[in-house]
Amino acid sequence: MSTGPPTIKYIVEARIEVDGIVDRNDIVGAIFGQTEGLFSSDLDLRELQKAGRIGRIEIHTNAHGDKTIGRITVPSALDKYATALIAAMVESVDRVGPYQARTKIEKIEDVRAEKKKKILERARAILYDWEKSKIPEDDQLLKELEETVLKAKIIEYGPEKLPAGPEVELSDELIIVEGRADVINLLRHGFKNVVAVEGVKIPKTIESLASKKKKVIAFLDGDRGGDMILSELIRMNIKIDQVARAPHGKEVEELTGKEIFESFQKAVQIQEILKNMKIKPKPEEVEVPSQIKEYVKEVDGKLVSILLNEDLVELARVPVSELAQKLQELKNDVKYVVFDGIITQRLVDILSDAPRDVYMIGVRLGDIVNPSPRVHMLISSRL
């Protein structure tokens, strides 16, 4: 009796950067070529694919100047130990054709855990509908009682005393909404990890709270007000992973349980939204050490870059044309980057996985469509 193909258990995701222009087939060839024979035939990628233990290796590439950035996805039906070994083999790829390359595993997703999470979310929705069906819709007294209980569950979070659910600090997910009534409605439907911005101006507490969370969802009204708050969240470089919207013309506070879950199911990744919005992140205005201001004067008009560590010790001094390469070498140590040039998406991407916050001081912002909470962008003329 046939048992069918093995079930995929894990998804390995990696990022590769190649010092030249190549296509996906070149990268696929490098992966198979450079991992062949490293271990026994039981761990040969070609044999594993034939047996269905490794799925089709997907690669998506984009050219950035004279470099190629690729995303590698490897589905695995192996156990976690063998999957980790396969991931390490993929990460060992350091050359594509004639070009040097750097490969880094970004995450290994447990497909079964994600499925279990979706099942639990669905169970919560089913339970809510089941319980709600016991309460007559026209029973105003019970509705008022429910409203009173929910209001008692709201806490005041942060120095701005923002309306929030009781699990806003503990949960590994955060839902950002517009106002207090939105928080009450989401509490009614079982969501306790909610906080409201209470206006278009984004409070500092939201920025701090979002930076701590594993996943951040902005859940906004389906009107112009929701558009304005989304624009401000993006301009303020608030860390957001997904954006969910109420149906057009509706507000989050008036949605039913079914509409809330449908809105979350239709949530869009922030990168997709940024591609369609012509919004530039707002340069930050923070106080920097006086020594940094002296370096700003020093590089003015000279097309020079100066890299410093957190003790303000100079790490390197290079032409602006060589800044990207030098940041690749020193991103684990650099704290301040002062240069007579434009802050570009490429420079932000290089520093996005730096181990500490980095302050970039340039003459102006370029087209930044994917800001990083790790990279603080400052304009030299405003210091």
Summary of the structure (lengths in Angstrom):
residues: 383
radius of gyration: 24.7
end to end distance: 73.0
largest distance: 76.6
contacts: 1160
relative contact order: 0.07
helix: 39%
strand: 25%
